[in-house]
Amino acid sequence: MPPSPKKYHTTVAGVNMWAVAELAHVGRIVAIEDPDVQYAYAQSTVNGMLHLRNAIYELLHDKAYGKHKEDLSRLYGQVNRAITHLVKDFGVDLSVIAAFNSRGVLGDISNVGRRAVTRKSKTRKSKTRESKKRN
């Protein structure tokens, strides 16, 4: 199921430029001293990144952009990680973004900010524990 019922009708170059702009916000947020301003900026940035994530998803599932699948997959992962960190590090309240999403443009955002445990991370953790036990 796509994350958004709406269509963004963008291009690979368009989402790449959009991603550069959105990811630049993360550095600016960190540089701000006032925690209230950081929170407001982070919340706004998460909202924008959720739209970006949907636009990337749309291109990922468009057969016309099949040759860009690897690049789009990596960009999608970068945007997801940035969203997860902003939510976690700055305590972004997703219920406020969900309330603002009154027309459902963002789709279901209930899974935002939750890190999925992957097989790779489980393996790495297990190996670390095993090596500590040996020493």
C-alpha positions, -999 to +999 in steps of 0.1 A: +000+000+000+015+034-010+021+058+019+001+085+002-031+084-018-020+115-036+005+118-065+035+141-065+044+136-102+081+145-097+113+133-113+144+117-100+163+150-104+135+167-086+135+144-055+173+146-054+173+184-052+144+182-027+164+158-005+195+180-005+173+209+007+155+188+034+187+171+047+204+205+049+178+215+075+190+188+099+224+205+102+207+238+108+185+224+135+214+210+154+232+244+152+202+262+169+207+268+206+171+274+218+154+240+223+119+254+215+131+267+181+149+234+175+117+215+182+095+237+159+121+235+131+124+197+135+087+193+134+084+213+103+113+194+087+098+160+096+065+171+079+085+181+047+105+149+048+073+128+050+062+144+018+096+138+003+095+102+014+061+097-003+074+113-036+105+089-035+082+059-028+061+069-058+091+069-081+104+037-066+072+019-076+070+035-111+083+011-137+094+040-159+121+048-132+133+012-129+169+021-139+170+045-109+157+019-084+190+015-065+196+052-061+160+059-051+161+030-026+192+045-009+177+080-009+145+066+006+166+050+034+185+082+041+152+101+044+137+075+067+168+075+089+167+113+091+130+113+100+136+086+127+165+106+142+146+139+142+116+123+159+138+106+185+164+133+191+141+163+192+109+146+205+088+155+175+051+149+183+038+130+154+002+134+166+005+171+158+017+163+123-011+137+119-037+163+130-023+187+105-026+160+079-064+165+078-068+157+041-047+125+044-021+136+019+007+120+040-011+087+042-006+064+072+023+078+094+017+055+123+050+036+116+071+068+115+100+070+139+100+034+148+132+016+139+128-017+124+152-044+137+168-059+107+184-093+104+218-076+098+216-056+131+206-087+150+236-106+136+260-078+144+247-076+180+249-113+185+285-114+172+295-086+195+280-103+225+297-136+216+331-120+213+327-102+247+318-135+263+350-151+249+372-123+263 
